[in-house]
Amino acid sequence: MDRVPIPLQVVAQGFSDWWDDWVNMAVINLVWALCWLTIVLGPPATFGICYVTNRLVHGEALGLWGLLEGTRRYFLQSWLWMLLNLVVAIVVVFNLGFYGRFDAAWAGLLQWAFLLLALLWLIVQFYALPYLMEQEQKRLGLALRNGLFTALAAPGYTLVVASIAGSIALISLVTIIPFVLGGPCLIAALGNHAVCERLETYRVREQETVLGEHNDP
């Protein structure tokens, strides 16, 4: 296993944890989907999934009660996160449409720039929610900043892990089957493993700087 590249080790560990608790993952995924039908409970349930998979990475299988606990604990922060994502989505869509009206090379370049920024934002989200679960200070801004720093500091690592997570998300949307089997939980498990591995690699658990004890709000 030592000869396997670290990103693939992270993916394998994420799959292993998810598979070992697959029944709970499938049930949690079903409840999560039902929560999104209510709209109000959708973002909190997303944070609940991340909370459950974070504890699973640390060896604690919480099951459905963990989803409910995470949903309750992060209710307000999850909606702040959701509103922030809505703002980003509106800005990206508006600019893509606006620059699409111009038949010029510079307009096409700006469209690509906004698409790349949107992709970077999605990658930051992949890291940010697990960071929030790990941080002693539960500040969303700090989690987003840590996610951005990680994506920029380890582009190769991020490319492998995030690409696999993105592929799972895409296949889930197209075929539905991975979604029903607990695809969102698997993606969250990969994100949590990815963050925990980076914290250990950078020895942040010892220094306690990235986790927010000495960072600005």
Buried (B, 14 or more C-beta within 10 A) or exposed (E): EEEEEBBEBBBEBBBEBBEEBBEBBBBBBEBBBEBEEEEEBBBBBBBBBBBBBBBBBEEEEBBBEBBBBBBEBBBEBBBEBBEBBEEBEEEBEEBBEEBEEEEEEEBEEBBEEBEEBBEBBBBBBBBBBBBBBBBEEBBBBBBBBBBBBBBEEBEEBBEBBBEBBBEBBEBBEEEEEBBEBBBBBBBBBBBBBBBBBBBEEBEBEEEEEBBBEEBEE
